[in-house]
């Protein structure tokens, strides 16, 4: 399991270590809030298109080869910007990193489920989410230190080395998990499965969580800069977000396995906490940044292990990669859409109203989850 946790750490550290520092360290490349929103969304946009594809490939050839190939590709994409430091290559490197993450992220999730019994899914997905949250925590903070010491190129160089190291570790330690026999599936069968409320409800909650997380990591540093905080200080403040998620996720997963928490209750509470955090981000100064980070982190920490454990328990085992890839598609739509909502509203008004608009969106998603729970379709365990 450790190389799989390391793979989760890698995608989180890479995505948010760069995202949290683009606003303050991307001179020449980041010329406006809209450009910043585009760069934040580019990584996730690639994942939106490719994660379902690679999830299906993992079901066909096995998740381990897709995991290894994605990690190697992530390292290569990171090296691109190290070798060619220019605004155009920054966009290319982020696109390449997103495409590579779309391979190894759903493959790692599928392996987490395949290598553990259903009764432990809450716990293992909580642990997987914990190490991703460690990546989210160290990304803004350590990323800020690396950018301060050597600019964005040094951060990309560290990511290239990390991708290679985790790929070698996975090659040596992750067992071969052969693909399961699969019955023929028509396009209509796939559409029915992916429109089943048992799939849609946890996926919508995961999308809302990642929208809040991505917007918080990308734009809370901007609010911190307005309050007079430097790069390292804003990175440390935003790391509170991921730190809260890291603390909550394993506990939420264990509570789900023990029956002390249902998926429906946890998903709804998480969405409301994240929405409250975005509302707090409207408060100017350091207080607003810290409150927003803590509440968003706690909300996403509740949602992530519960959402994935529910999906893993209801997915056909032979279609697990496809299901995780499709769920990751929903997450990445949120991950890309969150910054775009905030940036779009901020461009027309101010960043304060951008945070408020996304808070309203998450409140609407929470209402939808409540409706799903009342109809008995949330897949609660």
SEFI-858030 format. One line per 10 residues: number of its first residue (from 1); their letters; for each residue x, y, z of N, C-alpha, C. Coordinates in steps of 0.001 Angstrom, whole numbers, plus 500000, padded with zeros to 6 digits. Layout:
NUM> a> X/Y/Z/X/Y/Z/X/Y/Z | ...
// end
This chain:
1> xxxxxxxxxx> 500809/498791/500000/500000/500000/500000/500847/501265/500000 | 502069/501204/500537/502854/502438/500688/503171/503128/499353 | 503549/502407/498296/503763/503110/497022/502486/503741/496479 | 501320/503140/496773/500067/503742/496340/499801/505031/497102 | 500088/505025/498395/499970/506256/499163/500945/507311/498634 | 502143/506869/498257/503128/507803/497711/502664/508384/496376 | 501978/507574/495574/501439/508084/494309/500384/509152/494574 | 499518/508921/495574/498543/509938/495943/499215/511209/496423 | 500270/511053/497214/501041/512219/497667/501625/512981/496485 | 502125/512263/495495/502788/512903/494356/501842/513792/493570
11> xxxxxxxxxx> 500657/513274/493248/499731/514092/492469/499256/515294/493273 | 499055/515130/494587/498600/516246/495419/499698/517292/495582 | 500901/516839/495862/502022/517766/496041/502296/518528/494747 | 502262/517808/493625/502533/518464/492353/501469/519459/491960 | 500218/519066/492117/499127/519947/491701/499064/521201/492552 | 499117/521046/493858/498870/522187/494733/500143/522920/495121 | 501293/522248/495059/502531/522973/495285/502746/524044/494230 | 502406/523719/492997/502522/524693/491916/501369/525689/491963 | 500151/525180/492148/498976/526057/492110/499053/527153/493160 | 499512/526804/494369/499534/527783/495448/500584/528859/495244
21> xxxxxxxxxx> 501534/528639/494334/502626/529596/494147/502613/530295/492795 | 501676/529925/491935/501624/530573/490627/501279/532050/490741 | 500332/532386/491655/499889/533766/491765/500990/534719/492172 | 501933/534240/493013/502989/535126/493485/504315/534940/492809 | 504508/533818/492082/505822/533528/491508/505797/533335/490004 | 504654/533559/489374/504560/533318/487937/504667/534583/487106 | 505590/535484/487494/505755/536713/486734/506059/536400/485268 | 505403/537125/484391/505602/536890/482962/504654/535863/482399 | 504186/534941/483230/503255/533909/482773/501848/534167/483291 | 501730/534653/484531/500432/534936/485129/500228/536443/485112
31> xxxxxxxxxx> 499429/536914/484184/499252/538347/483986/497903/538860/484472 | 496990/537968/484879/495674/538383/485358/495055/537234/486131 | 493942/537525/486843/493228/536474/487556/492654/535439/486595 | 492245/535864/485398/491725/534912/484424/492810/533961/483943 | 494020/534492/483721/495133/533625/483323/495465/532653/484450 | 495467/533139/485694/495709/532256/486836/494658/531158/486900 | 493383/531546/486730/492325/530542/486727/492495/529523/485615 | 492957/529975/484443/493190/529058/483330/494308/528076/483624 | 495408/528545/484210/496514/527649/484549/496104/526649/485630 | 495299/527114/486598/494830/526197/487635/493912/525126/487046
41> xxxxxxxxxx> 493106/525536/486074/492137/524607/485489/492762/523689/484449 | 493912/524069/483880/494501/523285/482794/494862/521877/483247 | 495519/521769/484393/495904/520467/484950/494678/519571/485078 | 493618/520149/485651/492418/519361/485891/491614/519135/484621 | 491705/520081/483666/491017/519877/482403/491529/518655/481663 | 492855/518448/481696/493422/517251/481080/492899/515995/481764 | 492769/516057/483096/492267/514903/483828/490799/514633/483506 | 490025/515701/483307/488616/515530/482952/488464/514686/481693 | 489304/514952/480711/489197/514242/479441/489755/512830/479497 | 490779/512601/480302/491547/511361/480185/491335/510358/481316
51> xxxxxxxxxx> 490889/510776/482476/490754/509817/483577/489800/508668/483265 | 488618/508917/482686/487770/507764/482337/488430/506834/481332 | 489203/507402/480404/489892/506583/479404/490910/505680/480072 | 491753/506251/480926/492781/505445/481587/492179/504481/482602 | 491047/504855/483220/490373/503906/484104/489916/502669/483364 | 489372/502863/482162/488961/501727/481342/490166/500902/480901 | 491259/501575/480535/492483/500863/480154/492993/500019/481320 | 492910/500565/482544/493358/499811/483721/492544/498534/483909 | 491244/498582/483612/490421/497365/483690/490849/496342/482646 | 491304/496810/481508/491661/495899/480415/493039/495259/480614
61> xxxxxxxxxx> 494043/496060/480961/495427/495565/481009/495946/495396/482420 | 495197/495845/483418/495654/495821/484793/496037/497221/485251 | 495790/497504/486528/496033/498855/487038/497516/499151/487237 | 498324/498129/487499/499735/498368/487805/500493/498982/486629 | 500367/498470/485387/501080/499107/484275/500648/500555/484042 | 499370/500850/484236/498888/502218/484054/499463/503119/485144 | 499559/502600/486362/500166/503353/487463/501614/503713/487142 | 502388/502726/486701/503804/502952/486427/504009/503916/485263 | 503251/503716/484181/503384/504589/483024/503027/506027/483346 | 501984/506219/484151/501579/507572/484518/502633/508283/485353
71> xxxxxxxxxx> 503249/507572/486277/504289/508190/487113/505498/508607/486283 | 505901/507765/485350/507032/508109/484484/506694/509323/483620 | 505484/509349/483079/505061/510483/482253/504992/511768/483080 | 504586/511670/484339/504542/512842/485212/505940/513415/485408 | 506900/512526/485618/508282/512988/485776/508784/513664/484506 | 508463/513098/483349/508915/513682/482084/508282/515050/481845 | 506987/515185/482141/506317/516472/481952/506902/517532/482875 | 507238/517149/484105/507841/518096/485034/509210/518560/484541 | 509956/517642/483929/511283/517993/483427/511222/518969/482254 | 510096/518999/481557/509960/519893/480402/510181/521341/480801
81> xxxxxxxxxx> 509534/521781/481888/509684/523180/482289/511064/523455/482876 | 511674/522431/483486/513037/522610/483997/513994/522918/482858 | 513827/522238/481733/514726/522408/480594/514398/523638/479760 | 513134/524075/479751/512730/525204/478904/511844/526131/479730 | 512468/527112/480370/511765/528025/481265/511167/529179/480466 | 509862/529048/480122/509171/530116/479409/507681/529974/479679 | 506902/531066/479527/505462/530970/479793/504773/529885/478975 | 505118/529740/477701/504493/528724/476870/504767/527323/477371 | 506002/527058/477778/506344/525734/478281/505738/525462/479654 | 505434/526523/480420/504727/526324/481683/503343/525743/481426
91> xxxxxxxxxx> 502636/526276/480430/501334/525724/480066/501476/524283/479585 | 502502/524008/478782/502700/522647/478263/503009/521666/479393 | 503843/522099/480348/504214/521215/481449/503001/520907/482333 | 502185/521915/482603/500998/521673/483415/500023/520741/482706 | 499893/520912/481404/499026/520011/480632/499557/518585/480689 | 500866/518417/480525/501462/517087/480580/501329/516450/481947 | 501518/517240/483003/501347/516699/484353/499911/516228/484576 | 498953/517015/484101/497559/516618/484264/497230/515348/483513 | 497762/515220/482281/497518/514005/481499/498125/512786/482191 | 499319/512934/482745/499966/511813/483431/499218/511433/484708
101> xxxxxxxxxx> 498778/512447/485469/498030/512165/486690/496725/511450/486385 | 496143/511725/485180/494915/511032/484828/495115/509554/484628 | 496350/509121/484462/496630/507691/484356/496869/507082/485737 | 497796/507658/486509/498175/506943/487733/497226/507193/488904 | 496407/508248/488876/495501/508497/489996/494357/507482/490054 | 493571/507266/488976/492517/506243/489074/493081/504832/489207 | 494271/504590/488627/494886/503272/488785/495228/503014/490245 | 495759/504030/490938/496079/503870/492355/494802/503640/493170 | 493726/504378/492869/492467/504190/493594/491915/502778/493382 | 491990/502292/492141/491506/500950/491855/492320/499901/492609
111> xxxxxxxxxx> 493632/500088/492690/494484/499138/493410/494208/499176/494908 | 493938/500353/495456/493583/500453/496870/492359/499589/497157 | 491364/499657/496267/490150/498859/496466/490402/497374/496225 | 491144/497040/495158/491360/495631/494821/492204/494904/495864 | 493127/495584/496492/494048/494930/497419/493517/494856/498850 | 492277/495312/499073/491703/495300/500420/490253/494842/500372 | 489773/494147/501427/488363/493721/501465/487435/494921/501649 | 486184/494750/501277/485210/495843/501345/485056/496392/502756 | 485197/495535/503760/485026/495981/505141/486096/496971/505585 | 487198/497064/504839/488279/497990/505182/488361/499164/504224
121> xxxxxxxxxx> 487417/499294/503307/487532/500350/502303/487521/501750/502914 | 486677/501970/503920/486671/503284/504551/488021/503621/505149 | 488636/502642/505819/489928/502877/506462/491036/503102/505443 | 491105/502254/504412/492215/502392/503472/492066/503621/502587 | 490825/503966/502226/490653/505202/501477/490890/506416/502361 | 490599/506275/503664/490959/507349/504581/492462/507527/504668 | 493200/506412/504709/494663/506502/504734/495219/507051/503426 | 494652/506583/502306/495074/507098/501003/494827/508608/500924 | 493647/509022/501386/493350/510449/501403/494237/511211/502369 | 494631/510572/503477/495533/511220/504428/496856/511589/503759
131> xxxxxxxxxx> 497436/510646/503029/498732/510938/502409/498599/511909/501240 | 497445/511905/500572/497200/512957/499592/497120/514309/500298 | 496487/514331/501458/496386/515582/502198/497742/516046/502704 | 498620/515091/503034/499980/515478/503384/500645/516181/502195 | 500383/515662/500997/500897/516325/499806/500306/517706/499622 | 498997/517822/499871/498364/519138/499794/498948/520083/500840 | 499255/519530/502044/499800/520358/503121/501206/520840/502802 | 502070/519911/502393/503453/520278/502103/503586/521027/500793 | 502641/520814/499860/502745/521459/498559/502850/522970/498639 | 501850/523651/499220/501951/525105/499311/503131/525577/500155
141> xxxxxxxxxx> 503403/524879/501273/504471/525330/502171/505853/525059/501597 | 506136/523766/501295/507439/523425/500745/507605/523999/499346 | 506502/524046/498594/506572/524669/497282/506970/526129/497378 | 506424/526837/498372/506803/528229/498571/508273/528382/498904 | 508793/527472/499738/510215/527516/500084/511078/527257/498848 | 510699/526250/498046/511470/525928/496843/511433/527073/495830 | 510250/527678/495681/510141/528806/494751/510966/529985/495247 | 510952/530212/496538/511770/531287/497119/513255/531025/496891 | 513649/529744/496996/515073/529407/496876/515549/529367/495427 | 514708/528870/494505/515195/528696/493139/514174/528922/492052
151> xxxxxxxxxx> 513021/529483/492387/512007/529749/491379/511190/528508/491042 | 510260/528672/490109/509388/527565/489716/510167/526389/489129 | 511293/526667/488474/512069/525573/487862/512559/524587/488918 | 512970/525079/490082/513421/524168/491138/512266/523291/491611 | 511078/523876/491758/509912/523085/492164/509597/522003/491142 | 509642/522336/489853/509393/521337/488821/510481/520256/488820 | 511728/520631/489108/512811/519639/489161/512586/518644/490287 | 512145/519129/491443/511857/518237/492566/510725/517277/492202 | 509724/517770/491488/508610/516909/491073/509066/515836/490094 | 509994/516180/489209/510509/515186/488270/511218/514056/489015
161> xxxxxxxxxx> 512029/514406/489979/512738/513396/490771/511749/512555/491581 | 510758/513207/492152/509751/512492/492945/508995/511488/492097 | 508590/511879/490874/507871/510968/489995/508675/509719/489671 | 509966/509898/489386/510836/508754/489087/510974/507856/490310 | 511185/508445/491487/511390/507655/492701/510163/506813/493041 | 508979/507393/492946/507762/506643/493266/507508/505555/492223 | 507836/505838/490953/507658/504818/489914/508541/503599/490188 | 509786/503832/490568/510693/502720/490879/510190/501947/492088 | 509752/502657/493103/509226/502014/494313/508017/501147/493979 | 507097/501694/493191/505907/500920/492804/506282/499693/491978
171> xxxxxxxxxx> 507256/499843/491096/507706/498716/490282/508199/497572/491152 | 508897/497907/492234/509484/496889/493091/508501/496311/494107 | 507512/497105/494544/506711/496709/495704/505251/496394/495413 | 504645/497002/494402/503215/496781/494164/503018/495453/493447 | 502196/494550/493984/502001/493254/493329/501203/493385/492040 | 501370/492406/491175/500591/492348/489934/499162/491929/490283 | 498198/492729/489853/496785/492427/490076/496155/492223/488701 | 495936/490973/488300/495428/490732/486942/494024/491283/486759 | 493689/491715/485556/492317/492190/485299/491319/491057/485451 | 490116/491377/485914/489071/490383/486098/488313/490173/484791
181> xxxxxxxxxx> 487759/488965/484591/486923/488744/483394/485749/489716/483391 | 485448/490244/482228/484394/491246/482115/483339/490805/481113 | 482111/490980/481510/481012/490750/480568/480966/491894/479564 | 480394/491611/478404/480279/492649/477384/479409/493788/477902 | 479838/495010/477640/479117/496184/478095/478796/497088/476913 | 477539/497419/476767/477146/498333/475704/477224/499774/476213 | 477131/500715/475289/477124/502124/475669/475924/502425/476566 | 474794/501775/476285/473604/501977/477110/473818/501455/478525 | 474487/500292/478642/474794/499754/479974/475656/500728/480764 | 476681/501278/480096/477568/502234/480761/476795/503472/481187
191> xxxxxxxxxx> 475940/503968/480292/475169/505172/480612/474256/504937/481812 | 473623/503761/481863/472742/503456/482989/473525/503396/484298 | 474698/502784/484252/475483/502657/485480/475984/504007/485969 | 476412/504864/485038/476968/506153/485434/475902/507191/485749 | 474653/506903/485396/473560/507807/485772/472764/507267/486951 | 473192/506143/487494/472567/505603/488694/472819/506571/489857 | 471789/506922/490608/471992/507854/491727/473045/507382/492724 | 473203/506058/492889/474225/505557/493801/475622/505965/493354 | 475811/506217/492062/477075/506738/491544/477079/508267/491571 | 475973/508867/491189/475940/510326/491016/476054/511074/492339
201> xxxxxxxxxx> 475408/510579/493399/475404/511323/494659/476803/511451/495256 | 477564/510361/495471/478915/510547/496008/479833/511279/495042 | 479640/511086/493734/480486/511784/492771/480233/513285/492796 | 478962/513692/492925/478651/515118/493027/479266/515724/494282 | 479235/514978/495376/479851/515477/496607/481361/515608/496449 | 481995/514621/495816/483433/514702/495566/483771/515891/494671 | 482926/516150/493672/483158/517294/492790/483073/518603/493565 | 482082/518727/494450/481965/519934/495253/483156/520124/496174 | 483629/519019/496762/484785/519106/497657/486022/519580/496919 | 486277/519015/495748/487480/519413/495025/487367/520821/494461
211> xxxxxxxxxx> 486146/521267/494150/485959/522653/493711/486386/523612/494817 | 485946/523330/496036/486319/524190/497162/487814/524105/497442 | 488355/522891/497386/489776/522698/497663/490648/523427/496655 | 490346/523259/495374/491156/523882/494329/491071/525400/494385 | 489851/525915/494567/489693/527361/494656/490392/527915/495891 | 490316/527183/497001/490981/527643/498206/492485/527696/498050 | 493066/526626/497512/494513/526579/497347/494984/527627/496336 | 494197/527844/495280/494622/528779/494255/494424/530237/494615 | 493332/530561/495323/492969/531968/495514/493136/532481/496940 | 493191/531589/497935/493473/532086/499270/494853/532757/499352
221> xxxxxxxxxx> 495883/532263/498622/497150/533010/498610/497013/534423/498055 | 496086/534607/497117/495859/535956/496594/495282/536840/497695 | 494326/536295/498442/493783/537051/499570/494863/537324/500612 | 495734/536348/500837/496829/536560/501778/497788/537632/501322 | 498076/537656/500015/498966/538684/499487/498362/540072/499663 | 497050/540190/499475/496370/541474/499689/496492/541902/501152 | 496496/540903/502066/496627/541199/503489/498067/541460/503898 | 499010/541409/502927/500405/541718/503221/501267/540530/503592 | 500769/539298/503390/501551/538105/503704/502487/537762/502550 | 503684/537241/502862/504631/536831/501836/504331/535432/501315
231> xxxxxxxxxx> 505172/534952/500383/504946/533656/499732/504961/532509/500725 | 505975/532455/501598/506063/531360/502562/504920/531439/503569 | 504573/532646/503998/503493/532805/504978/502145/532390/504394 | 501868/532778/503149/500601/532363/502542/500575/530860/502318 | 501734/530295/501933/501793/528843/501787/501492/528134/503095 | 502041/528661/504197/501799/528052/505504/500335/528186/505905 | 499736/529339/505611/498330/529545/505966/497428/528595/505184 | 497688/528454/503878/496864/527575/503067/497093/526108/503435 | 498282/525794/503940/498551/524417/504357/497653/523992/505510 | 497097/524950/506248/496107/524605/507277/494950/523849/506652
241> xxxxxxxxxx> 494571/524230/505432/493469/523573/504721/493747/522081/504570 | 494891/521768/503989/495210/520363/503772/495505/519644/505075 | 496069/520356/506045/496342/519731/507326/495067/519274/508016 | 494027/520094/507959/492739/519691/508546/492178/518477/507810 | 492299/518471/506483/491842/517315/505722/492606/516057/506088 | 493917/516191/506319/494740/515036/506678/494324/514451/508018 | 493957/515298/508958/493543/514821/510287/492181/514138/510222 | 491268/514683/509424/489888/514213/509422/489710/512920/508630 | 490418/512761/507503/490122/511651/506589/490250/510266/507220 | 491357/509923/507881/491416/508570/508469/490326/508330/509502
251> xxxxxxxxxx> 490001/509350/510284/488965/509196/511299/487593/509001/510653 | 487328/509742/509583/486052/509577/508889/485935/508184/508285 | 487023/507682/507699/486998/506342/507123/486765/505267/508162 | 487430/505383/509315/487229/504392/510380/485808/504457/510933 | 485269/505671/511048/483894/505805/511545/482903/505171/510578 | 483158/505285/509276/482282/504659/508289/482334/503140/508404 | 483524/502564/508507/483656/501108/508623/483010/500580/509898 | 483071/501376/510972/482520/500934/512254/481029/501181/512368 | 480424/501852/511383/478998/502129/511431/478622/503326/512280 | 479608/504102/512740/479305/505287/513550/478909/506484/512692
261> xxxxxxxxxx> 479139/506397/511392/478836/507492/510482/478313/506906/509182 | 477248/507483/508648/476753/507039/507347/477327/507931/506259 | 477387/507395/505056/477928/508162/503946/477094/509405/503676 | 475755/509271/503708/474904/510412/503409/475096/511554/504381 | 475148/511242/505676/475338/512282/506686/476696/512956/506536 | 477731/512155/506318/479071/512712/506195/479239/513579/504962 | 478686/513141/503834/478807/513918/502606/478088/515264/502734 | 476900/515247/503326/476148/516496/503485/476874/517457/504423 | 477327/516944/505562/478038/517791/506523/479312/518362/505905 | 480023/517553/505128/481252/518025/504507/481005/519162/503530
271> xxxxxxxxxx> 479960/519031/502731/479640/520096/501774/479270/521393/502485 | 478499/521297/503564/478103/522498/504293/479306/523151/504976 | 480229/522351/505479/481442/522913/506074/482289/523620/505036 | 482448/523011/503856/483240/523635/502799/482600/524940/502329 | 481263/524945/502200/480572/526175/501810/480770/527263/502861 | 480725/526891/504137/480965/527862/505207/482384/528421/505132 | 483341/527556/504773/484706/528024/504632/484853/529053/503527 | 484192/528822/502401/484242/529790/501309/483589/531108/501724 | 482535/531028/502524/481924/532256/503032/482898/533006/503939 | 483656/532264/504754/484650/532910/505622/485766/533558/504805
281> xxxxxxxxxx> 486053/533012/503621/487089/533601/502771/486724/535008/502319 | 485455/535363/502435/485018/536711/502088/485429/537737/503148 | 485814/537252/504339/486270/538143/505415/487706/538572/505113 | 488004/539837/505069/489357/540275/504714/490370/539974/505817 | 491624/539796/505395/492714/539624/506349/493052/538190/506663 | 494027/538040/507567/494528/536713/507934/493456/535856/508597 | 492572/536468/509381/491523/535700/510061/490638/534978/509058 | 490229/535674/508008/489389/535050/506992/490085/533920/506282 | 491379/534097/505978/492145/533055/505291/492237/531803/506154 | 492541/531970/507445/492712/530809/508324/491389/530089/508569
291> xxxxxxxxxx> 490321/530843/508814/489016/530204/509015/488573/529458/507769 | 488762/530085/506618/488381/529436/505367/489171/528154/505165 | 490477/528200/505389/491314/527022/505200/490889/525877/506116 | 490613/526195/507394/490248/525155/508351/488917/524498/507985 | 487925/525295/507624/486604/524739/507327/486581/523985/506002 | 487239/524530/504987/487305/523823/503698/488038/522497/503872 | 489149/522514/504606/489905/521284/504820/489110/520236/505572 | 488386/520646/506603/487574/519699/507363/486456/519119/506505 | 485808/519973/505712/484730/519489/504855/485201/518504/503813 | 486302/518808/503137/486828/517884/502128/487365/516611/502772
301> xxxxxxxxxx> 487874/516725/503996/488344/515535/504703/487227/514566/505028 | 486035/515082/505285/484870/514212/505492/484414/513556/504193 | 484379/514338/503134/483775/513869/501891/484627/512822/501185 | 485933/513019/501119/486777/512210/500234/486757/510720/500552 | 487071/510276/501780/487056/508821/502011/485656/508222/501944 | 484644/508966/502380/483288/508435/502340/482803/508274/500906 | 483112/509252/500061/482698/509168/498662/483343/507995/497953 | 484652/507841/498101/485343/506763/497387/485004/505393/497954 | 484844/505289/499265/484458/503992/499841/483076/503573/499364 | 482153/504527/499254/480819/504214/498755/480863/503754/497310
311> xxxxxxxxxx> 481642/504448/496500/481776/504052/495093/482393/502660/494964 | 483449/502392/495751/484109/501093/495662/483191/499961/496093 | 482301/500215/497051/481421/499157/497550/480262/498863/496605 | 479943/499802/495708/478812/499597/494804/479239/499301/493370 | 480515/499466/493037/480973/499270/491658/481169/497784/491363 | 480882/497337/490148/481241/495970/489748/482757/495803/489835 | 483271/494748/490479/484717/494610/490651/485495/494645/489338 | 484918/494074/488283/485633/494038/487006/485599/495382/486291 | 484800/496328/486780/484704/497674/486196/485189/498723/487188 | 486013/498325/488145/486418/499241/489202/487240/500406/488658
321> xxxxxxxxxx> 488159/500125/487745/488962/501195/487170/488105/502195/486417 | 487155/501696/485654/486259/502573/484902/485418/503420/485844 | 484918/502803/486917/484108/503544/487876/484928/504632/488562 | 486143/504274/489008/486990/505269/489658/487392/506373/488682 | 487665/505988/487441/488006/506997/486449/486856/507950/486191 | 485636/507398/486103/484470/508250/485884/484201/509137/487099 | 484403/508592/488307/484232/509405/489511/485288/510502/489573 | 486518/510148/489179/487576/511162/489130/487244/512238/488103 | 486548/511855/487034/486095/512855/486062/485198/513882/486745 | 484260/513394/487568/483410/514318/488300/484211/515204/489227
331> xxxxxxxxxx> 485177/514614/489910/486021/515403/490807/486784/516478/490041 | 487334/516105/488896/488139/517069/488161/487292/518153/487514 | 486040/517824/487186/485141/518891/486740/484993/519931/487842 | 484877/519447/489083/484836/520377/490205/486161/521085/490400 | 487249/520336/490253/488575/520899/490452/488874/521992/489428 | 488419/521775/488194/488608/522795/487165/487559/523892/487269 | 486318/523500/487589/485234/524475/487618/485312/525430/488792 | 485797/524961/489941/485882/525835/491115/486708/527089/490858 | 487969/526939/490404/488753/528146/490100/488135/529010/489012 | 487510/528369/488011/486919/529157/486930/485718/529970/487428
341> xxxxxxxxxx> 484906/529386/488315/483781/530135/488884/484300/531337/489674 | 485269/531088/490541/485812/532177/491356/486459/533242/490474 | 487277/532811/489498/487964/533769/488641/486991/534546/487763 | 485984/533855/487227/485034/534530/486357/484245/535597/487085 | 483735/535261/488287/482980/536242/489067/483912/537354/489555 | 485158/536981/489955/486105/537986/490440/486480/538971/489343 | 486587/538487/488101/486941/539380/487002/485855/540422/486762 | 484595/540042/487001/483483/540972/486798/483231/541843/488019 | 483574/541314/489212/483324/542071/490446/484627/542146/491255 | 484693/541366/492327/485908/541256/493133/486083/539802/493555
351> xxxxxxxxxx> 487258/539480/494097/487524/538121/494550/486575/537723/495680 | 486178/538677/496491/485238/538387/497582/483955/537760/497051 | 483403/538356/496004/482171/537814/495420/482428/536483/494711 | 483632/536274/494226/483961/534984/493625/483860/533855/494634 | 484418/534073/495844/484286/533078/496907/482816/532851/497265 | 482057/533938/497342/480643/533819/497700/479852/533020/496681 | 480166/533225/495391/479446/532496/494347/479681/531000/494466 | 480920/530592/494714/481207/529162/494840/480574/528590/496103 | 480483/529383/497167/479812/528918/498379/478345/528595/498096 | 477694/529420/497287/476298/529168/496923/476176/527868/496120
361> xxxxxxxxxx> 477117/527652/495200/477093/526428/494394/477193/525198/495294 | 478108/525224/496274/478262/524078/497165/477021/523869/498028 | 476369/524962/498421/475127/524825/499162/474063/524115/498343 | 474000/524417/497049/473034/523745/496171/473363/522263/496027 | 474656/521926/495946/475044/520517/495864/474643/519784/497142 | 474818/520436/498287/474426/519815/499555/472929/519530/499587 | 472120/520431/499060/470670/520207/498984/470375/518982/498118 | 471099/518843/497003/470914/517686/496144/471285/516390/496832 | 472362/516395/497621/472761/515195/498359/471698/514834/499390 | 471167/515840/500092/470101/515574/501071/468901/514937/500392
371> xxxxxxxxxx> 468536/515457/499214/467414/514878/498479/467699/513432/498100 | 468918/513150/497696/469291/511781/497350/469230/510852/498547 | 469674/511340/499705/469638/510531/500922/468193/510213/501308 | 467337/511178/501203/465938/510957/501572/465263/509940/500662 | 465732/509860/499434/465180/508861/498521/465854/507506/498684 | 466813/507428/499614/467472/506151/499878/468449/505727/498813 | 469128/506697/498135/469997/506348/497013/471428/506735/497261 | 471779/507107/498489/473131/507583/498726/474124/506463/498947 | 473680/505234/499007/474609/504117/499195/475271/504134/500555 | 474601/504676/501565/475212/504759/502890/475439/503358/503437
381> x> 476544/503232/504202/476875/501934/504799/476741/502013/506297
// end
